Amino acid sequence: MMPFLILLALTAVALILGIFFDGFSYQDAGDGKWVVLFWTIYNLLVPAMAALACI
């Protein structure tokens, strides 16, 4: 279960850093940011469900 929790924590930290420190992104990314946000949230759900399956 620990690898899933580590992946979950790293993805959550990356999401928070990406939201609050958006200085590295390009301003003309357009809808690409929404695609990245969708996949990041999806990637939060997958290890969360895997960790729940371990319980």
N, C-alpha and C positions, 0 to 999 in steps of 0.2 A: 504494500500500500504506500510505502514511503516514496517510491519514484513518482507515483501519481500525484502525491501531495506536493512534491518538489516542483513538478511541472505546473501544477495549479498555482502555486505561489509565484513562480517566475513569470507566468503569463499574466497574473494579476498585477504584479509590480510593473511589468512592461506596459500594460494598459494604462495604469495610473501615471507612469512617467510620460507616456505618449500623449495623454490628455493634458497634463499640467505643463509639460516642457515641450512644446510643439515647435521649438526653435530650429530643429534639424530638418523639418519637412519643407517641401516647396509649396509656395502659395498657389501655384497653378495646378495642383494635383486634382482638383475637381471632385468627381464622384469616386475617385480612387480611394479617398479616405474612408468613405462609407463601406467600401468593399473590405478594406483592411479591418475596420471596426467590426463588421459582421463576422469575419473569420476569426478574429480575436475572441469575440464572445463565444463563438462556436467552440474554439479551442479551450475556453474555460469550462464549458459544459462537459466535454469528453472526459478529461481526467476527474472531474467531480463525479460523474456517473461511474467511472471505473473505481474510484475510491469507495463509493457507496456499495458497489458490488462486492468489494473486499470485506465489507462489514457483514 
